[in-house]
Amino acid sequence: MKKSKKIILAIACIVIVAVLAFAKVSGGSLSTVKCTDCDGTGIVEQVECETCGGEGEVRASYWALVPPVIAIALALITKEVYSSLFVGILAGSILGSDFKFTGTMDILVNDGLIGAVSGTAGIFIFLVVLGVVVALINKAGGSAAFGKWAQKHIKTRAGAMLATFALGVLIFIDDYFNCLTVGSVMRPVTDGHNVSRAKLSYLIDATAAPVCMIAPISSWAAAVSSYAEDGQGIALFIRAIPFNFYSLLTFVFIIGITLMKFDYGPMRIHELNAKTKGDLYTCGDKAEVEEENPSSNGKVIDLVLPIVVLIAVCIFALVYVGGIFDGSNFVDAFSNTDASIGLPWGSIIALVFTIVYLCARKLVSFKEAMECIPKGFIAMVPAILILTFATSLKNMTAVLGAKPFVADVMTSVAGDFQNFLPAIIFLVACFISFATGTSWGTFGILIPIVIAIFPSGAIQTIGMSACLAGSVCGDHCSPISDTTIMSSAGGQCNHLNHVSTQLPYAISVAAISFVMYIVSGFVQKAYIVLPIGIVLTIAFLFVMKMAMVKKYGKENV
């Protein structure tokens, strides 16, 4: 480790210790229990109120958001994800236990790590199965055949990036599924046109969650509907789509920056190296060679058919889990589904089909197919580890009571800033989603608050869209977000490279979206404000390109 990095890390550790020590002295680390009988307070671990023995409700302070802030800051300083996440989890455990050793270990192991693994076991299975399917397709030569086909039909770098974007938009069922499927299909295409892995990961990330957030038939729409009462969730979700500026303007941004053929921020260096030197990585981890001797008899259908079967069976599994055979219609089935059950359910069937199909085509032997199972698992180990730690960190915010703290803050400012409230909600959602790494958890906290603040009308729709858009934006920027992690895995890009290169792009669109939510608070017509947002996005890109050309010269943009 370089001397400067050691100094920075030492300073960071001292700051963390100081923060925790201040928490202990101030008493701010503890979630308290407000007794419903006498208003006395007690410690969150206690079942009864200290004052009268009555039952209480959990209340929390800003300390609930300190652990993820520590983890994110360390990750950005040290460029090392695993230890940074673990330190954040440990800080949350210490705060949650009131600095007791045994309590810290209980929270760390039970609420943190075990809770993370048990809560996301279905997604882990899906990741592993998808990794195995990709390994099988590579071994059979399907990816190589698709790469050769794409080189003949997709002639330019812009075409490769637009094709990646289009495929991302088409796979709108689930963001996890989107990230890994688009990555595995499009990597040979973008590699063939010298598109950097950082840019590929950005394209994956910038379509996965945003398209799910504007698709009424998706696991995200189902999640949103579950947080709204009286069955109004889907209706609210659909009405909010035209005002979901971050998702819609991100699509405009991708198309614009691709057609205008320029980049800025850290992404410019990655893309310049890819175009001029053929270096797809610039820095950080390099992807392992997936298969040294793929079959020479593979065809494009050997990639397309398994992916199509995977998509079809996963859609069927999602609506089956949602109860479509129990009398529910298609939309209701999606509203009631559980992606952590439906995706592994469908992916296992697709895996069996892929093995049988490729063996019948004599592209792989049964022994070679079985050898692909551990290879697929190994390919997904980094993503699984990061996802485990990130989910553990989210559990820490729940232990410390982030939800009631945010609810108190939001309701306290609602009355005085009615027209500006959509913009405020957008910023709050961005911050919570960035700090906790979860869109679903963020709109789970904010949707009931938004509905309570805005009883009805267009302003309720705008408030709802601001909540959803901010959740996606923060999730998009956060290094501990599961979707960000999946996008790094799908693009086989160093995780922190992906975060650092996409952050300026995400912040640019977020700034434009914030302005549009201010305008929307006064002009509550989507057909007026959305075109204004599109024009602002395109104008911003023209200004940025002029600035880049002026600074670096046209040949270096």
C-alpha positions as CSV (number, residue, x, y, z in Angstrom):
1,M,0.0,0.0,0.0
2,K,1.4,3.4,-0.9
3,K,2.3,5.8,1.9
4,S,-0.3,8.4,0.9
5,K,-3.0,5.7,1.0
6,K,-1.9,4.5,4.4
7,I,-2.1,8.1,5.7
8,I,-5.6,8.6,4.2
9,L,-6.8,5.3,5.7
10,A,-5.4,6.1,9.1
11,I,-7.2,9.5,9.1
12,A,-10.4,7.8,8.0
13,C,-10.1,5.3,10.9
14,I,-9.5,8.1,13.4
15,V,-12.6,10.0,12.1
16,I,-14.7,6.8,12.4
17,V,-13.5,6.2,15.9
18,A,-14.2,9.9,16.8
19,V,-17.7,9.7,15.3
20,L,-18.6,6.5,17.3
21,A,-17.1,8.1,20.4
22,F,-19.2,11.2,20.0
23,A,-22.3,9.0,19.5
24,K,-21.5,7.3,22.8
25,V,-21.0,10.5,24.6
26,S,-24.1,12.3,23.1
27,G,-26.3,9.3,23.5
28,G,-27.4,9.9,19.9
29,S,-26.6,6.4,18.8
30,L,-29.6,4.8,20.4
31,S,-33.0,4.3,19.0
32,T,-35.4,5.0,21.8
33,V,-38.8,3.7,22.7
34,K,-41.6,6.2,23.3
35,C,-44.1,4.7,25.7
36,T,-47.7,4.9,24.5
37,D,-49.0,5.0,28.1
38,C,-46.9,7.7,29.7
39,D,-44.5,9.2,27.1
40,G,-41.5,7.8,29.1
41,T,-38.5,6.6,27.1
42,G,-36.3,3.5,27.2
43,I,-33.6,1.7,25.2
44,V,-34.7,0.0,22.0
45,E,-33.5,-3.4,23.2
46,Q,-35.9,-3.2,26.1
47,V,-39.4,-4.6,25.7
48,E,-41.0,-2.3,28.2
49,C,-40.8,1.4,28.9
50,E,-38.5,2.2,31.8
51,T,-41.0,4.7,33.3
52,C,-44.2,2.7,33.6
53,G,-43.7,-0.6,31.9
54,G,-46.0,0.2,29.0
55,E,-45.4,-0.9,25.4
56,G,-43.7,1.5,23.0
57,E,-42.8,2.3,19.4
58,V,-39.3,2.7,17.9
59,R,-38.1,6.2,17.3
60,A,-34.7,7.0,15.8
61,S,-32.2,9.7,15.0
62,Y,-29.9,10.7,12.2
63,W,-27.4,8.1,13.5
64,A,-29.3,5.5,11.6
65,L,-27.7,6.8,8.4
66,V,-24.2,7.1,9.7
67,P,-23.0,3.4,9.0
68,P,-23.8,3.6,5.2
69,V,-22.1,7.0,5.0
70,I,-19.0,5.6,6.6
71,A,-19.0,2.6,4.2
72,I,-19.5,4.8,1.1
73,A,-16.8,7.3,2.2
74,L,-14.3,4.6,2.9
75,A,-15.0,2.9,-0.5
76,L,-14.4,6.1,-2.4
77,I,-11.2,6.9,-0.4
78,T,-9.6,3.5,-0.3
79,K,-11.0,2.1,-3.6
80,E,-11.6,-1.2,-1.8
81,V,-15.2,-2.4,-1.4
82,Y,-15.2,-5.4,0.9
83,S,-13.4,-3.9,3.9
84,S,-15.3,-0.6,3.5
85,L,-18.7,-2.3,3.6
86,F,-17.6,-4.5,6.6
87,V,-16.5,-1.4,8.5
88,G,-19.9,0.2,7.9
89,I,-21.7,-3.0,9.1
90,L,-19.5,-3.1,12.2
91,A,-20.2,0.6,12.9
92,G,-23.9,-0.1,12.7
93,S,-23.6,-3.1,14.9
94,I,-21.7,-1.0,17.5
95,L,-24.3,1.8,17.5
96,G,-27.2,-0.6,17.6
97,S,-25.9,-2.5,20.6
98,D,-25.0,0.6,22.6
99,F,-21.3,-0.3,22.5
100,K,-21.8,-3.7,24.1
101,F,-19.4,-6.4,22.7
102,T,-21.9,-9.4,22.8
103,G,-24.7,-7.2,21.5
104,T,-22.5,-6.0,18.7
105,M,-21.7,-9.6,17.6
106,D,-25.3,-10.6,17.8
107,I,-26.4,-7.7,15.5
108,L,-23.4,-8.2,13.2
109,V,-24.0,-11.9,12.7
110,N,-27.8,-12.3,13.1
111,D,-29.3,-9.1,11.8
112,G,-26.4,-8.4,9.5
113,L,-24.8,-11.3,7.7
114,I,-27.3,-14.1,8.4
115,G,-30.2,-11.8,7.7
116,A,-28.6,-10.7,4.4
117,V,-27.9,-14.3,3.2
118,S,-31.4,-15.6,4.2
119,G,-33.1,-12.6,2.8
120,T,-31.4,-12.7,-0.6
121,A,-30.9,-16.5,-1.0
122,G,-33.2,-16.6,-3.9
123,I,-31.3,-13.9,-5.7
124,F,-28.0,-15.7,-5.0
125,I,-29.5,-18.9,-6.6
126,F,-30.6,-16.8,-9.6
127,L,-27.1,-15.3,-10.0
128,V,-25.3,-18.6,-9.8
129,V,-27.7,-20.2,-12.3
130,L,-27.4,-17.3,-14.7
131,G,-23.6,-17.6,-14.4
132,V,-23.8,-21.2,-15.3
133,V,-26.0,-20.5,-18.3
134,V,-23.5,-17.9,-19.5
135,A,-20.6,-20.4,-19.1
136,L,-22.6,-23.0,-21.0
137,I,-23.3,-20.6,-23.9
138,N,-19.7,-19.5,-24.0
139,K,-18.5,-23.1,-24.1
140,A,-20.9,-24.0,-26.8
141,G,-19.6,-21.2,-29.0
142,G,-22.9,-19.2,-28.9
143,S,-21.3,-16.0,-27.7
144,A,-18.5,-16.2,-30.2
145,A,-21.0,-16.8,-33.0
146,F,-23.1,-13.9,-31.9
147,G,-20.0,-11.7,-31.7
148,K,-19.2,-12.6,-35.4
149,W,-22.7,-11.9,-36.5
150,A,-22.8,-8.6,-34.6
151,Q,-19.5,-7.5,-36.2
152,K,-21.1,-8.0,-39.7
153,H,-24.4,-6.2,-38.8
154,I,-23.4,-3.6,-36.2
155,K,-20.8,-1.5,-38.0
156,T,-20.0,1.3,-35.5
157,R,-19.2,1.9,-31.8
158,A,-22.4,4.0,-31.6
159,G,-24.4,1.2,-33.1
160,A,-23.0,-1.2,-30.5
161,M,-23.9,1.1,-27.6
162,L,-27.4,1.8,-29.0
163,A,-28.0,-1.9,-29.4
164,T,-27.0,-2.4,-25.8
165,F,-29.4,0.3,-24.8
166,A,-32.2,-1.1,-26.9
167,L,-31.8,-4.6,-25.4
168,G,-31.8,-3.1,-21.9
169,V,-35.1,-1.3,-22.6
170,L,-36.6,-4.5,-24.0
171,I,-35.8,-6.6,-20.8
172,F,-38.0,-4.6,-18.4
173,I,-39.2,-7.4,-16.2
174,D,-36.6,-7.2,-13.5
175,D,-33.4,-5.1,-12.9
176,Y,-31.2,-8.1,-11.7
177,F,-32.3,-10.1,-14.7
178,N,-31.7,-7.1,-17.0
179,C,-28.2,-6.4,-15.7
180,L,-26.8,-9.9,-16.1
181,T,-28.6,-10.8,-19.3
182,V,-27.7,-7.7,-21.2
183,G,-24.1,-7.9,-20.0
184,S,-23.7,-11.5,-21.1
185,V,-25.3,-10.9,-24.5
186,M,-23.7,-7.6,-25.4
187,R,-20.1,-8.0,-24.1
188,P,-18.8,-9.7,-27.3
189,V,-20.4,-6.9,-29.3
190,T,-19.1,-4.0,-27.4
191,D,-15.7,-5.6,-27.0
192,G,-15.5,-6.0,-30.8
193,H,-16.0,-2.3,-31.2
194,N,-13.6,-1.3,-28.4
195,V,-16.3,0.0,-26.0
196,S,-14.8,0.2,-22.6
197,R,-16.2,-2.0,-19.8
198,A,-16.9,1.1,-17.8
199,K,-19.2,2.4,-20.6
200,L,-20.8,-1.0,-21.0
201,S,-21.6,-1.1,-17.3
202,Y,-23.0,2.4,-17.4
203,L,-25.3,1.5,-20.3
204,I,-26.5,-1.6,-18.4
205,D,-27.0,0.3,-15.1
206,A,-28.7,3.3,-16.8
207,T,-31.3,1.1,-18.4
208,A,-31.9,-1.6,-15.8
209,A,-33.6,0.3,-12.9
210,P,-35.0,3.2,-15.0
211,V,-36.8,1.0,-17.4
212,C,-38.2,-1.1,-14.6
213,M,-39.4,2.0,-12.9
214,I,-41.5,3.1,-15.9
215,A,-42.8,-0.4,-17.0
216,P,-46.2,-1.2,-15.4
217,I,-45.4,-5.0,-15.8
218,S,-42.2,-5.4,-13.8
219,S,-41.1,-6.5,-10.4
220,W,-40.6,-2.8,-9.5
221,A,-44.2,-1.9,-10.3
222,A,-45.3,-4.8,-8.2
223,A,-43.1,-3.6,-5.3
224,V,-44.5,0.0,-5.6
225,S,-48.1,-1.2,-5.6
226,S,-47.5,-3.2,-2.4
227,Y,-46.6,0.0,-0.5
228,A,-49.8,1.9,-1.5
229,E,-53.0,1.2,0.3
230,D,-56.5,0.5,-1.1
231,G,-55.2,-1.1,-4.3
232,Q,-54.2,2.3,-5.8
233,G,-50.5,1.4,-6.2
234,I,-50.5,0.4,-9.9
235,A,-52.8,3.3,-10.9
236,L,-50.5,5.7,-9.1
237,F,-47.5,4.1,-10.7
238,I,-48.9,4.5,-14.2
239,R,-50.0,8.1,-13.6
240,A,-46.5,8.9,-12.3
241,I,-44.6,7.6,-15.4
242,P,-44.7,10.9,-17.5
243,F,-43.3,12.8,-14.5
244,N,-40.5,10.3,-13.8
245,F,-37.9,12.7,-15.1
246,Y,-34.8,10.9,-13.9
247,S,-35.7,7.6,-15.7
248,L,-37.0,9.3,-18.9
249,L,-34.2,11.9,-19.2
250,T,-31.6,9.2,-18.6
251,F,-32.7,7.5,-21.8
252,V,-32.5,10.9,-23.6
253,F,-29.0,11.4,-22.1
254,I,-27.8,8.0,-23.3
255,I,-29.0,8.4,-26.8
256,G,-27.7,12.0,-27.0
257,I,-24.2,11.3,-25.7
258,T,-23.9,8.2,-27.9
259,L,-24.9,10.0,-31.1
260,M,-22.8,13.1,-30.3
261,K,-19.8,10.8,-29.7
262,F,-18.2,12.3,-26.7
263,D,-17.7,11.6,-23.0
264,Y,-16.7,13.7,-19.9
265,G,-15.4,13.0,-16.4
266,P,-13.5,9.8,-15.7
267,M,-15.5,8.0,-18.5
268,R,-13.6,10.0,-21.1
269,I,-10.3,8.4,-20.1
270,H,-11.7,4.9,-20.2
271,E,-13.3,5.5,-23.6
272,L,-10.2,7.2,-25.0
273,N,-8.0,4.3,-23.9
274,A,-10.5,1.8,-25.4
275,K,-10.7,3.6,-28.7
276,T,-7.0,4.4,-29.2
277,K,-5.2,1.6,-27.3
278,G,-7.7,-1.2,-27.3
279,D,-7.6,-1.1,-23.5
280,L,-11.1,-1.9,-22.3
281,Y,-10.3,-1.6,-18.6
282,T,-7.8,1.4,-18.1
283,C,-7.3,0.3,-14.4
284,G,-8.5,-2.2,-11.9
285,D,-9.4,-5.8,-12.2
286,K,-9.3,-7.6,-15.6
287,A,-11.9,-10.2,-16.5
288,E,-10.8,-13.7,-16.6
289,V,-11.0,-15.5,-20.0
290,E,-14.3,-17.2,-19.8
291,E,-13.5,-20.2,-22.0
292,E,-10.3,-20.9,-23.9
293,N,-11.7,-23.5,-26.3
294,P,-15.3,-22.8,-27.3
295,S,-17.0,-25.0,-29.8
296,S,-16.4,-23.9,-33.4
297,N,-19.8,-25.2,-34.4
298,G,-21.8,-22.7,-32.3
299,K,-24.5,-20.6,-34.0
300,V,-26.3,-17.4,-33.0
301,I,-29.4,-19.5,-32.1
302,D,-27.3,-21.2,-29.4
303,L,-27.2,-17.9,-27.6
304,V,-30.6,-16.5,-28.5
305,L,-32.7,-19.6,-27.8
306,P,-31.5,-20.1,-24.2
307,I,-31.9,-16.4,-23.4
308,V,-35.4,-16.3,-24.9
309,V,-36.4,-19.4,-23.0
310,L,-34.9,-17.9,-19.8
311,I,-37.0,-14.7,-20.3
312,A,-40.2,-16.6,-21.1
313,V,-39.9,-19.0,-18.2
314,C,-39.0,-16.3,-15.7
315,I,-42.0,-14.2,-16.8
316,F,-44.2,-17.3,-16.3
317,A,-42.6,-18.1,-13.0
318,L,-43.1,-14.5,-11.7
319,V,-46.9,-14.5,-12.5
320,Y,-47.2,-18.1,-11.2
321,V,-45.7,-17.1,-7.9
322,G,-48.0,-14.0,-8.0
323,G,-51.1,-16.4,-8.1
324,I,-52.2,-16.2,-11.7
325,F,-53.5,-19.8,-11.4
326,D,-55.4,-18.8,-8.3
327,G,-57.7,-16.4,-10.1
328,S,-55.5,-13.3,-10.3
329,N,-55.2,-11.5,-13.6
330,F,-51.8,-10.8,-15.2
331,V,-51.3,-7.3,-13.6
332,D,-52.5,-8.5,-10.2
333,A,-50.2,-11.5,-10.4
334,F,-47.2,-9.2,-11.1
335,S,-48.3,-7.0,-8.2
336,N,-48.3,-9.9,-5.8
337,T,-45.2,-11.7,-7.1
338,D,-41.9,-12.3,-5.3
339,A,-38.9,-11.9,-7.6
340,S,-36.6,-13.8,-5.1
341,I,-38.8,-16.9,-5.6
342,G,-39.9,-16.4,-9.3
343,L,-36.5,-15.7,-10.8
344,P,-34.7,-18.8,-9.4
345,W,-37.8,-20.9,-10.1
346,G,-37.6,-19.9,-13.8
347,S,-33.9,-19.8,-14.2
348,I,-33.5,-23.5,-13.0
349,I,-35.9,-24.6,-15.7
350,A,-34.0,-22.6,-18.2
351,L,-30.7,-24.1,-17.1
352,V,-32.0,-27.7,-17.5
353,F,-33.3,-26.8,-21.0
354,T,-30.0,-25.2,-21.9
355,I,-28.0,-28.3,-20.8
356,V,-30.3,-30.7,-22.7
357,Y,-30.4,-28.5,-25.8
358,L,-26.6,-28.0,-26.1
359,C,-25.9,-31.7,-25.4
360,A,-28.5,-32.6,-28.0
361,R,-26.8,-30.3,-30.5
362,K,-23.5,-32.0,-29.5
363,L,-21.8,-28.7,-28.8
364,V,-20.9,-29.8,-25.3
365,S,-20.7,-33.2,-23.6
366,F,-22.5,-33.9,-20.4
367,K,-19.2,-33.8,-18.5
368,E,-18.3,-30.4,-20.0
369,A,-21.8,-29.1,-19.1
370,M,-21.2,-30.2,-15.5
371,E,-17.8,-28.5,-15.5
372,C,-19.5,-25.2,-16.3
373,I,-21.5,-25.3,-13.0
374,P,-18.5,-24.4,-10.7
375,K,-17.2,-22.0,-13.4
376,G,-20.5,-20.1,-13.4
377,F,-20.5,-20.0,-9.6
378,I,-16.9,-18.7,-9.4
379,A,-17.8,-16.0,-11.9
380,M,-20.5,-14.7,-9.6
381,V,-18.6,-14.9,-6.3
382,P,-17.5,-11.2,-6.3
383,A,-21.1,-10.0,-6.9
384,I,-22.5,-12.4,-4.3
385,L,-19.9,-11.2,-1.7
386,I,-20.6,-7.5,-2.3
387,L,-24.4,-8.1,-2.4
388,T,-24.2,-9.9,1.0
389,F,-22.2,-7.1,2.6
390,A,-24.4,-4.4,1.0
391,T,-27.6,-6.1,2.2
392,S,-26.1,-6.4,5.7
393,L,-25.4,-2.7,5.7
394,K,-29.0,-2.0,4.7
395,N,-30.1,-4.2,7.6
396,M,-28.1,-2.0,9.9
397,T,-30.2,1.1,8.9
398,A,-33.3,-0.9,9.8
399,V,-31.9,-1.9,13.2
400,L,-31.1,1.7,13.9
401,G,-34.6,2.9,12.9
402,A,-34.0,4.9,9.7
403,K,-37.7,4.6,8.6
404,P,-39.3,6.5,11.5
405,F,-36.5,9.1,11.5
406,V,-37.1,9.9,7.8
407,A,-40.9,9.9,8.3
408,D,-40.6,12.5,11.1
409,V,-38.4,14.7,9.0
410,M,-40.6,14.6,6.0
411,T,-43.9,15.3,7.8
412,S,-42.3,18.2,9.7
413,V,-41.5,20.1,6.5
414,A,-44.5,19.3,4.4
415,G,-46.8,22.2,5.3
416,D,-44.5,25.1,4.5
417,F,-43.2,24.0,1.1
418,Q,-46.1,22.6,-0.8
419,N,-45.1,23.6,-4.3
420,F,-41.5,22.9,-3.7
421,L,-42.1,19.6,-2.0
422,P,-41.7,17.3,-5.1
423,A,-38.2,18.7,-5.5
424,I,-37.5,18.2,-1.8
425,I,-38.9,14.6,-1.9
426,F,-36.6,13.9,-4.9
427,L,-33.6,15.1,-3.0
428,V,-34.5,13.2,0.2
429,A,-35.2,10.0,-1.9
430,C,-31.8,10.4,-3.6
431,F,-30.0,10.7,-0.3
432,I,-31.7,7.8,1.4
433,S,-31.3,5.5,-1.6
434,F,-27.6,6.5,-2.0
435,A,-26.9,6.0,1.7
436,T,-28.8,2.7,2.0
437,G,-28.2,1.3,-1.5
438,T,-31.8,0.3,-2.0
439,S,-34.5,1.8,-4.2
440,W,-37.2,-0.5,-2.9
441,G,-36.4,0.3,0.7
442,T,-36.5,4.0,-0.1
443,F,-39.8,4.2,-1.7
444,G,-41.1,1.7,0.9
445,I,-40.3,4.5,3.4
446,L,-41.5,7.4,1.4
447,I,-44.6,6.3,-0.5
448,P,-46.9,6.1,2.5
449,I,-45.6,9.6,3.6
450,V,-46.2,11.0,0.1
451,I,-49.7,9.7,0.0
452,A,-50.4,11.2,3.4
453,I,-48.9,14.6,2.5
454,F,-50.7,14.8,-0.9
455,P,-54.2,13.3,-0.4
456,S,-55.1,13.4,-4.2
457,G,-54.7,15.2,-7.5
458,A,-51.9,16.0,-9.8
459,I,-49.6,17.1,-7.1
460,Q,-49.9,13.6,-5.5
461,T,-48.9,12.1,-8.8
462,I,-45.9,14.4,-9.1
463,G,-44.9,13.7,-5.5
464,M,-45.1,10.0,-6.2
465,S,-43.0,10.3,-9.3
466,A,-40.4,12.4,-7.4
467,C,-40.2,9.7,-4.8
468,L,-39.7,6.9,-7.4
469,A,-37.3,8.9,-9.5
470,G,-35.2,9.9,-6.5
471,S,-35.0,6.3,-5.4
472,V,-33.7,5.2,-8.8
473,C,-31.2,8.1,-8.9
474,G,-29.7,7.4,-5.5
475,D,-29.6,3.7,-6.2
476,H,-27.9,4.4,-9.6
477,C,-25.2,6.5,-7.8
478,S,-24.6,4.3,-4.8
479,P,-21.6,2.0,-4.7
480,I,-23.5,-0.3,-2.3
481,S,-26.6,-0.6,-4.5
482,D,-27.4,-4.1,-5.6
483,T,-28.2,-2.9,-9.1
484,T,-24.9,-1.1,-9.3
485,I,-23.2,-4.3,-8.2
486,M,-25.1,-6.4,-10.8
487,S,-24.2,-3.9,-13.5
488,S,-20.5,-4.2,-12.6
489,A,-20.9,-8.0,-12.7
490,G,-22.8,-7.9,-16.0
491,G,-20.2,-5.7,-17.7
492,Q,-17.3,-7.5,-15.9
493,C,-16.0,-4.1,-14.8
494,N,-14.1,-3.2,-11.7
495,H,-16.9,-2.1,-9.3
496,L,-15.4,1.2,-8.2
497,N,-14.4,2.1,-11.8
498,H,-18.1,1.6,-12.7
499,V,-19.2,3.9,-9.8
500,S,-16.7,6.6,-10.4
501,T,-17.3,6.8,-14.2
502,Q,-21.1,6.8,-14.1
503,L,-21.4,9.2,-11.2
504,P,-20.9,12.5,-13.2
505,Y,-23.5,11.3,-15.8
506,A,-26.1,10.3,-13.1
507,I,-25.5,13.6,-11.2
508,S,-26.0,15.6,-14.5
509,V,-29.4,14.0,-15.1
510,A,-30.3,14.3,-11.5
511,A,-29.6,18.1,-11.5
512,I,-31.9,18.5,-14.6
513,S,-34.6,16.4,-12.9
514,F,-34.4,18.5,-9.8
515,V,-35.1,21.6,-11.8
516,M,-38.0,19.9,-13.5
517,Y,-39.6,18.9,-10.2
518,I,-39.4,22.6,-9.1
519,V,-41.2,23.6,-12.3
520,S,-43.7,20.7,-11.9
521,G,-44.7,22.0,-8.5
522,F,-46.1,25.0,-10.2
523,V,-46.9,23.7,-13.8
524,Q,-48.6,20.4,-13.1
525,K,-48.9,19.3,-16.8
526,A,-46.6,16.5,-18.0
527,Y,-47.1,17.4,-21.7
528,I,-45.5,20.8,-20.9
529,V,-42.7,20.0,-18.4
530,L,-41.4,16.7,-20.0
531,P,-40.6,18.4,-23.3
532,I,-38.8,21.2,-21.4
533,G,-36.8,18.5,-19.6
534,I,-35.8,16.8,-22.9
535,V,-34.7,20.2,-24.4
536,L,-32.7,21.0,-21.3
537,T,-31.0,17.6,-21.4
538,I,-30.0,18.0,-25.1
539,A,-28.9,21.6,-24.6
540,F,-26.7,20.5,-21.6
541,L,-25.1,17.8,-23.8
542,F,-24.3,20.4,-26.6
543,V,-22.7,22.7,-24.0
544,M,-20.7,19.9,-22.5
545,K,-19.4,18.8,-25.9
546,M,-18.4,22.3,-26.8
547,A,-16.5,22.6,-23.5
548,M,-14.8,19.2,-24.0
549,V,-13.7,20.1,-27.6
550,K,-12.4,23.5,-26.4
551,K,-10.4,21.9,-23.5
552,Y,-9.0,18.7,-25.1
553,G,-9.4,19.1,-28.9
554,K,-11.8,17.3,-31.1
555,E,-9.6,14.2,-31.6
556,N,-9.3,13.6,-27.8
557,V,-13.0,13.9,-26.9
